[in-house]
């Protein structure tokens, strides 16, 4: 996948007013509006600094309507200002008179953060780019600036007005983070060092199965290791009894249809999809391990067993590339974090290592391994959609913008 989006180096943003779309959506304490993790803020700093010769108007969001953490961006402006070491002015309006007046009075080097863009109902719609371009939101925002930069890779899989409409309304480019995400993830499909190993875990079974099918059908991955709930679905597909609690969880998550898809993948790629040979369950509040042929009827499977960890680590050690998406078990509980921790340690030592964001990224930071990975994606959903081979709406819109505006 070639890099065909415009970059900020080509944009000539100095002296201009730039609309900058960021993804600052972060864990937040709803009672105090305290931001609990500033990782996403830190990832955007290089782009903000690269645009320091412009008047910078930040468009971002926090959560979505109906959620407890759907709130204003006042705390986000303060946090960003602290990390930048310069004031970021919070404006409690998206495109109203107050916002227009503040932007009109900006000087070069000023940074302003508009209100949570999802406070506007149109931003919560899923629209085709041409429809998004015609929204009141896009028409108003695009009239307030000269150019648009999208650095919000975390929302790149969404087809919302600021993501897909603004690039069609004004000259646009991807920010440094967007550029890094797209080019690094594209490398997985093109010139990643062999052998390529995909580790698919966690609870997003449908996405993981789409990724597995894509990378195996296209010969992108040499091996796929499955862990977490993803492994439980593959174990059921292979005819193993994983016990009542784990089977019920799959039904509860509405993933029964994925069992048939896993069967198809196993029938085509039995030697390349590696199932755990043992699992860890909770019995009488203790970690107990069993081979997959002898999983107890009433104990939940919460991690892979030590034998499986040993086998999986061996595969990872001989890989040139590892793409790691989703934990191996209930890592929040120390008794069932071993699989995730040991596999991450092994994955961090290969030539080219990519992590699909989300929970796994949080574990890596906690382990102090974040510097050891080639790339840790900032967008869990966007990253996994990219790995299924889908063209992300935000990337497509930026490519289209380059064709329209040059």
C-alpha positions as CSV (number, residue, x, y, z in Angstrom):
1,X,0.0,0.0,0.0
2,X,1.8,3.1,-1.2
3,X,1.7,6.4,0.7
4,X,-0.5,8.7,-1.4
5,X,-1.8,11.1,1.1
6,X,-0.5,14.7,1.3
7,X,2.0,15.4,4.1
8,X,2.5,18.6,6.1
9,X,5.9,19.1,4.5
10,X,4.0,19.6,1.2
11,X,1.2,21.7,2.7
12,X,3.1,25.0,3.2
13,X,1.1,25.8,6.4
14,X,3.4,28.5,7.7
15,X,1.5,31.8,8.2
16,X,-1.8,30.0,7.6
17,X,-4.8,29.1,9.8
18,X,-4.8,25.3,10.1
19,X,-7.7,23.1,11.3
20,X,-6.0,20.2,13.0
21,X,-8.1,17.1,13.7
22,X,-6.7,15.1,16.7
23,X,-7.9,12.1,18.6
24,X,-7.6,13.1,22.2
25,X,-10.3,10.7,23.4
26,X,-8.8,9.4,26.7
27,X,-9.7,7.5,29.9
28,X,-11.3,10.2,32.1
29,X,-12.7,10.3,35.6
30,X,-16.3,11.6,35.0
31,X,-16.6,13.0,38.5
32,X,-13.6,15.3,38.3
33,X,-12.9,15.4,34.5
34,X,-9.4,14.3,35.3
35,X,-7.6,12.8,32.4
36,X,-6.2,9.4,33.5
37,X,-3.9,8.7,30.6
38,X,-2.2,11.2,28.3
39,X,-0.6,8.8,25.8
40,X,-2.7,10.1,22.9
41,X,-1.8,13.7,23.7
42,X,1.9,12.8,23.6
43,X,1.6,11.1,20.3
44,X,0.3,14.3,18.7
45,X,2.9,16.6,20.0
46,X,5.4,16.2,17.0
47,X,2.6,17.3,14.6
48,X,1.6,20.3,16.7
49,X,5.3,21.4,16.9
50,X,5.8,20.9,13.2
51,X,2.9,23.4,12.6
52,X,4.2,26.0,15.1
53,X,4.5,28.5,12.3
54,X,0.7,28.6,11.8
55,X,-2.4,29.6,13.7
56,X,-3.5,26.2,15.0
57,X,-7.2,25.4,15.6
58,X,-7.7,22.0,17.1
59,X,-10.8,19.9,16.4
60,X,-11.2,16.8,18.7
61,X,-13.6,14.7,20.6
62,X,-14.1,12.9,23.9
63,X,-16.3,9.8,24.0
64,X,-19.8,9.9,22.4
65,X,-23.3,10.9,23.3
66,X,-24.9,8.7,26.0
67,X,-21.6,7.7,27.6
68,X,-20.6,8.8,31.2
69,X,-17.3,10.3,29.9
70,X,-18.9,12.4,27.1
71,X,-17.8,15.8,28.3
72,X,-16.2,19.2,27.3
73,X,-12.6,19.5,26.2
74,X,-11.6,22.1,28.9
75,X,-9.4,19.6,30.7
76,X,-7.9,18.4,27.4
77,X,-6.8,22.0,26.5
78,X,-5.2,22.3,29.9
79,X,-3.4,19.0,29.6
80,X,-2.2,19.7,26.1
81,X,-0.9,23.2,27.1
82,X,1.0,21.6,30.0
83,X,2.6,19.0,27.6
84,X,3.4,21.7,25.0
85,X,4.7,24.2,27.6
86,X,2.6,26.9,26.1
87,X,-1.1,28.0,26.5
88,X,-3.8,26.2,24.6
89,X,-6.9,28.4,24.6
90,X,-10.2,26.4,25.2
91,X,-13.2,27.7,23.3
92,X,-16.6,26.4,24.5
93,X,-18.0,26.6,20.9
94,X,-17.4,24.6,17.7
95,X,-18.2,27.2,15.0
96,X,-20.4,29.9,16.8
97,X,-19.6,33.6,16.9
98,X,-17.3,33.2,19.9
99,X,-15.2,30.6,18.1
100,X,-15.0,32.7,14.9
101,X,-14.0,35.8,16.9
102,X,-11.2,33.9,18.7
103,X,-9.8,32.5,15.5
104,X,-10.0,35.9,13.8
105,X,-7.8,37.3,16.6
106,X,-5.2,34.6,16.6
107,X,-1.5,35.3,16.0
108,X,1.1,33.0,14.4
109,X,2.1,30.3,17.0
110,X,-1.3,30.5,18.9
111,X,-3.1,27.2,19.6
112,X,-6.8,27.1,20.2
113,X,-9.0,24.0,21.1
114,X,-12.6,24.1,20.0
115,X,-15.3,22.4,21.9
116,X,-15.9,18.6,21.7
117,X,-16.9,18.2,18.0
118,X,-19.3,15.4,18.9
119,X,-21.5,17.9,20.7
120,X,-22.6,18.7,17.2
121,X,-25.1,16.0,16.1
122,X,-23.8,15.9,12.5
123,X,-20.4,14.6,13.7
124,X,-22.1,11.5,15.1
125,X,-23.5,10.5,11.7
126,X,-21.9,8.0,9.3
127,X,-21.9,9.6,5.9
128,X,-20.3,9.2,2.5
129,X,-17.6,11.9,1.9
130,X,-19.7,13.9,-0.6
131,X,-22.6,14.0,1.9
132,X,-20.2,14.9,4.8
133,X,-18.8,17.8,2.7
134,X,-22.3,19.3,2.5
135,X,-23.0,19.2,6.3
136,X,-23.4,22.5,8.1
137,X,-20.5,21.4,10.4
138,X,-18.0,21.0,7.5
139,X,-19.2,24.1,5.7
140,X,-18.7,26.2,8.9
141,X,-15.4,24.7,10.0
142,X,-13.8,24.9,6.5
143,X,-14.8,28.6,6.2
144,X,-12.7,29.4,9.4
145,X,-9.3,28.1,8.2
146,X,-7.0,27.9,5.2
147,X,-6.0,24.2,5.3
148,X,-6.8,21.0,7.1
149,X,-4.5,18.4,8.7
150,X,-5.9,15.1,10.0
151,X,-3.6,13.4,12.6
152,X,-6.5,11.4,14.2
153,X,-5.5,7.9,13.2
154,X,-7.7,6.5,16.0
155,X,-10.8,7.7,14.1
156,X,-9.5,6.8,10.6
157,X,-12.0,3.9,10.3
158,X,-15.0,6.3,10.9
159,X,-16.8,8.0,8.1
160,X,-17.8,11.1,10.0
161,X,-17.9,14.7,8.7
162,X,-14.7,16.1,10.1
163,X,-12.8,12.9,9.1
164,X,-14.1,12.5,5.5
165,X,-15.9,15.7,4.7
166,X,-13.2,18.3,5.5
167,X,-10.6,16.8,3.1
168,X,-13.1,17.3,0.3
169,X,-13.8,20.9,1.3
170,X,-10.2,22.2,1.6
171,X,-6.6,21.4,0.9
172,X,-5.6,18.7,3.3
173,X,-2.7,16.5,4.5
174,X,-2.1,13.8,7.1
175,X,-0.2,14.8,10.2
176,X,3.0,13.1,11.3
177,X,1.2,10.5,13.4
178,X,-1.2,9.7,10.6
179,X,1.7,9.4,8.2
180,X,3.7,7.1,10.6
181,X,0.7,4.9,11.2
182,X,-0.2,4.4,7.5
183,X,3.4,3.9,6.3
184,X,4.4,1.5,9.2
185,X,1.2,-0.6,8.9
186,X,1.6,-0.7,5.1
187,X,5.0,-2.2,5.6
188,X,3.4,-5.3,7.2
189,X,1.9,-6.0,3.8
190,X,4.9,-5.2,1.6
191,X,8.4,-5.6,2.9
192,X,8.2,-6.9,6.5
193,X,11.1,-9.2,7.5
194,X,10.1,-12.9,7.3
195,X,8.8,-15.0,8.8
196,X,5.8,-12.9,9.7
197,X,3.8,-14.0,12.8
198,X,0.4,-12.5,13.7
199,X,-0.7,-12.8,17.4
200,X,-4.5,-12.5,17.6
201,X,-6.0,-12.4,21.0
202,X,-8.4,-10.4,23.2
203,X,-12.2,-10.4,22.8
204,X,-12.7,-8.8,19.3
205,X,-13.2,-12.2,17.7
206,X,-15.0,-11.0,14.5
207,X,-12.2,-8.5,13.7
208,X,-9.5,-11.0,14.5
209,X,-11.0,-13.7,12.2
210,X,-11.2,-11.1,9.4
211,X,-7.5,-10.3,9.9
212,X,-6.5,-14.0,10.0
213,X,-8.4,-14.8,6.8
214,X,-6.9,-11.8,5.0
215,X,-3.2,-12.4,6.0
216,X,-3.4,-16.1,5.4
217,X,-5.2,-15.8,2.0
218,X,-2.8,-13.2,0.8
219,X,0.3,-15.0,2.1
220,X,1.1,-11.9,4.3
221,X,1.5,-14.0,7.5
222,X,3.5,-17.2,7.8
223,X,1.9,-18.1,11.1
224,X,-1.1,-17.0,13.2
225,X,-1.0,-17.6,16.9
226,X,-4.4,-17.4,18.6
227,X,-5.0,-16.5,22.3
228,X,-7.7,-15.1,24.5
229,X,-11.3,-15.4,23.5
230,X,-10.1,-15.7,19.9
231,X,-8.3,-19.0,20.8
232,X,-11.5,-20.3,22.6
233,X,-13.5,-19.8,19.4
234,X,-10.8,-21.7,17.4
235,X,-10.6,-24.4,20.0
236,X,-14.4,-24.9,19.7
237,X,-14.0,-24.9,15.9
238,X,-11.4,-27.6,16.2
239,X,-13.8,-29.8,18.3
240,X,-12.5,-29.1,21.8
241,X,-14.8,-28.7,24.8
242,X,-13.7,-25.4,26.4
243,X,-16.1,-25.7,29.4
244,X,-19.4,-24.1,30.2
245,X,-18.3,-20.6,31.3
246,X,-16.2,-19.9,28.3
247,X,-18.7,-21.3,25.8
248,X,-21.4,-19.1,27.4
249,X,-19.2,-16.0,27.1
250,X,-18.9,-16.6,23.4
251,X,-22.7,-16.8,23.1
252,X,-23.1,-13.7,25.3
253,X,-20.7,-11.8,23.0
254,X,-22.8,-13.1,20.0
255,X,-19.8,-14.8,18.4
256,X,-21.3,-18.2,17.6
257,X,-21.3,-17.5,13.9
258,X,-17.5,-16.9,14.1
259,X,-17.0,-20.6,15.0
260,X,-18.0,-21.6,11.5
261,X,-15.6,-19.1,10.0
262,X,-12.8,-20.4,12.3
263,X,-13.6,-23.9,11.0
264,X,-13.1,-22.7,7.4
265,X,-9.8,-21.1,8.2
266,X,-8.6,-24.2,10.1
267,X,-9.5,-26.4,7.1
268,X,-7.5,-24.3,4.7
269,X,-4.6,-23.4,7.0
270,X,-4.4,-26.0,9.7
271,X,-0.5,-25.9,9.8
272,X,-0.3,-22.1,9.9
273,X,-2.9,-21.4,12.7
274,X,-1.3,-22.4,16.0
275,X,-3.7,-23.2,18.9
276,X,-2.6,-23.2,22.5
277,X,-1.9,-26.7,23.7
278,X,-2.8,-25.9,27.3
279,X,-4.9,-23.3,29.2
280,X,-5.1,-21.8,32.6
281,X,-8.5,-21.7,34.4
282,X,-9.8,-20.4,37.7
283,X,-10.6,-23.2,40.1
284,X,-11.4,-22.4,43.8
285,X,-9.9,-18.9,43.2
286,X,-6.6,-20.4,42.1
287,X,-4.8,-20.6,38.7
288,X,-4.9,-24.2,37.5
289,X,-3.5,-25.5,34.2
290,X,-4.9,-28.2,31.9
291,X,-4.2,-29.6,28.4
292,X,-6.9,-28.5,25.9
293,X,-8.3,-32.1,25.8
294,X,-9.0,-31.9,29.6
295,X,-10.5,-28.4,30.2
296,X,-12.8,-28.7,33.3
297,X,-16.5,-28.3,32.6
298,X,-17.2,-25.5,35.1
299,X,-14.0,-23.4,35.2
300,X,-13.5,-20.3,33.0
301,X,-10.5,-20.3,30.7
302,X,-8.6,-17.1,31.6
303,X,-5.1,-17.5,30.1
304,X,-2.9,-19.8,28.0
305,X,-1.0,-22.5,30.0
306,X,2.8,-22.5,30.6
307,X,3.3,-25.2,27.9
308,X,1.5,-23.1,25.4
309,X,3.5,-20.0,26.5
310,X,6.7,-22.0,25.9
311,X,5.6,-23.1,22.4
312,X,4.4,-19.7,21.4
313,X,7.5,-17.9,22.7
314,X,9.6,-20.3,20.6
315,X,7.7,-19.3,17.4
316,X,8.0,-15.6,18.3
317,X,11.8,-15.9,18.8
318,X,12.2,-17.2,15.3
319,X,10.0,-14.5,13.6
320,X,11.3,-11.5,11.7
321,X,8.1,-9.6,12.2
322,X,5.4,-9.9,14.9
323,X,2.1,-8.1,14.8
324,X,0.5,-8.3,18.2
325,X,-3.2,-7.6,18.6
326,X,-5.0,-8.4,21.8
327,X,-4.0,-9.9,25.2
328,X,-3.6,-13.6,25.8
329,X,-5.9,-13.6,28.9
330,X,-7.3,-11.7,31.8
331,X,-4.2,-9.7,32.2
332,X,-5.8,-7.3,34.7
333,X,-5.6,-10.2,37.2
334,X,-1.9,-11.0,38.1
335,X,-2.7,-14.7,38.2
336,X,-3.7,-14.7,34.5
337,X,-1.3,-12.1,33.1
338,X,1.6,-14.5,32.5
339,X,0.7,-15.4,28.9
340,X,0.3,-11.8,27.8
341,X,3.5,-10.6,29.6
342,X,5.8,-13.5,28.4
343,X,4.6,-13.2,24.8
344,X,5.0,-9.4,24.8
345,X,8.6,-9.8,26.1
346,X,9.4,-12.2,23.3
347,X,7.6,-10.0,20.6
348,X,9.6,-6.9,21.7
349,X,12.9,-8.6,20.7
350,X,12.2,-9.2,17.0
351,X,13.4,-7.0,14.1
352,X,10.0,-5.5,13.3
353,X,7.3,-5.4,15.9
354,X,3.9,-3.8,15.6
355,X,1.2,-3.6,18.3
356,X,-2.4,-2.9,17.5
357,X,-3.1,-0.3,20.2
358,X,-5.9,-0.7,22.8
359,X,-5.4,-2.7,26.0
360,X,-2.2,-4.3,24.7
361,X,-0.5,-0.8,24.4
362,X,-1.5,0.0,28.0
363,X,0.1,-3.3,29.2
364,X,3.3,-2.5,27.3
365,X,3.6,0.9,28.9
366,X,3.0,-0.6,32.3
367,X,5.8,-3.1,31.6
368,X,8.2,-0.3,30.4
369,X,8.6,-2.0,27.1
370,X,7.2,0.8,24.9
371,X,10.6,1.7,23.6
372,X,11.3,-1.9,22.5
373,X,8.6,-2.1,19.9
374,X,9.0,-0.7,16.4
375,X,5.4,0.7,16.4
376,X,2.6,0.8,18.9
377,X,-0.6,1.9,17.1
378,X,-2.8,4.7,18.6
379,X,-5.9,3.3,17.1
380,X,-7.2,-0.2,18.1
381,X,-10.2,-0.2,15.8
382,X,-8.5,1.6,12.9
383,X,-5.4,-0.6,13.1
384,X,-7.3,-3.8,13.0
385,X,-9.5,-2.6,10.1
386,X,-6.3,-1.7,8.2
387,X,-4.9,-5.2,8.9
388,X,-8.0,-6.8,7.4
389,X,-7.0,-5.0,4.1
390,X,-9.9,-2.5,4.2
391,X,-9.2,1.1,3.0
392,X,-9.7,3.4,5.9
393,X,-12.3,6.2,5.1
394,X,-10.0,8.9,6.5
395,X,-7.0,7.8,4.4
396,X,-9.2,7.5,1.3
397,X,-10.5,11.1,1.9
398,X,-6.9,12.4,2.3
399,X,-5.9,10.7,-0.9
400,X,-9.0,12.2,-2.7
401,X,-8.0,15.7,-1.3
402,X,-4.6,15.3,-2.8
403,X,-6.1,14.6,-6.2
404,X,-8.5,17.6,-5.9
405,X,-6.2,20.3,-4.4
406,X,-2.8,18.9,-5.3
